[in-house]
Amino acid sequence: MIDPKDITIQFPCAYPIRVIGEHSETFVRDVVAVVRQHDETLTPDAVSLRQSKQGRYESVRITITATGEAQLKAMHTALMEIDEVKMVL
């Protein structure tokens, strides 16, 4: 069995994140704006969207270039400050 302490991420790397939140006119724009603050190399083709069946929730999947744990933690904190965000994975 692999000990989680033995798993390390080699930075920089492609790192997928998923942000789930309530659908609104500004949700995707706000999420992408926050992510772009932490990864200026973000391109539109790195972003994919999915809505729930009833359209109440949205999921934004973004693959960023992660440069370190500090970047990931700061981005997570900033994303959780968006009112519509329910979860960042």
Phi, psi and omega per residue, in radians:
M1 nan 2.459 -3.117
I2 -1.497 2.271 3.090
D3 -1.421 2.201 3.138
P4 -0.958 -0.459 3.118
K5 -1.181 -0.393 -3.113
D6 -1.477 -0.156 -3.128
I7 -1.587 2.179 3.100
T8 -2.272 2.616 3.077
I9 -1.696 2.306 3.090
Q10 -1.600 1.998 -3.134
F11 -1.669 2.592 -0.117
P12 -1.298 2.724 3.136
C13 -2.750 2.822 3.006
A14 -1.310 2.244 -3.026
Y15 -2.360 1.980 3.138
P16 -1.427 2.403 3.027
I17 -2.217 2.683 3.074
R18 -2.276 2.285 3.126
V19 -2.061 2.165 -3.119
I20 -1.999 2.328 -3.125
G21 -2.815 3.113 3.117
E22 -1.260 2.383 3.114
H23 -1.121 2.317 3.030
S24 -2.699 2.970 3.131
E25 -1.141 -0.433 -3.034
T26 -1.929 -0.086 -3.032
F27 -0.958 -0.992 -3.079
V28 -1.109 -0.777 3.139
R29 -1.019 -0.777 -3.124
D30 -1.157 -0.734 3.122
V31 -1.086 -0.842 -3.122
V32 -1.107 -0.668 3.130
A33 -1.093 -0.749 3.121
V34 -1.136 -0.811 -3.131
V35 -1.076 -0.720 3.142
R36 -1.091 -0.522 3.082
Q37 -1.120 -0.486 -3.093
H38 -1.782 -0.211 3.076
D39 -2.567 1.620 -3.089
E40 -1.181 -0.227 -3.126
T41 -1.511 0.025 -3.093
L42 -1.014 2.298 3.105
T43 -2.062 2.750 -3.130
P44 -1.016 -0.559 -3.124
D45 -1.264 -0.124 3.094
A46 -1.560 0.020 -3.060
V47 -2.036 2.273 3.019
S48 -2.309 2.608 -3.044
L49 -2.131 2.656 3.056
R50 -2.634 2.338 3.092
Q51 -1.828 2.669 3.056
S52 -1.228 2.874 -3.096
K53 -0.994 -0.696 -3.141
Q54 -1.531 -0.100 3.113
G55 1.376 0.188 -3.122
R56 -1.387 -0.558 -3.096
Y57 -2.120 2.722 3.078
E58 -2.277 2.639 3.052
S59 -2.145 2.240 3.098
V60 -1.994 2.092 3.102
R61 -1.881 2.188 -3.096
I62 -2.308 2.305 3.040
T63 -1.788 2.073 -3.097
I64 -1.896 2.965 2.943
T65 -1.687 1.815 -3.117
A66 -1.431 2.313 -3.119
T67 -1.891 -0.202 3.126
G68 2.958 2.945 -3.128
E69 -1.097 -0.626 -3.135
A70 -1.079 -0.727 3.105
Q71 -1.067 -0.820 -3.105
L72 -1.121 -0.736 3.132
K73 -1.151 -0.755 3.139
A74 -1.131 -0.698 3.131
M75 -1.159 -0.742 3.114
H76 -1.041 -0.802 3.135
T77 -1.055 -0.794 -3.129
A78 -1.142 -0.692 3.126
L79 -1.144 -0.685 -3.133
M80 -1.193 -0.266 3.102
E81 -1.397 -0.220 3.080
I82 -1.287 2.218 -3.037
D83 -0.946 -0.726 -3.051
E84 -1.339 -0.296 -3.065
V85 -1.216 2.268 3.091
K86 -1.871 -0.527 -3.056
M87 -2.735 2.485 3.028
V88 -2.178 2.113 -3.116
L89 -2.023 nan nan
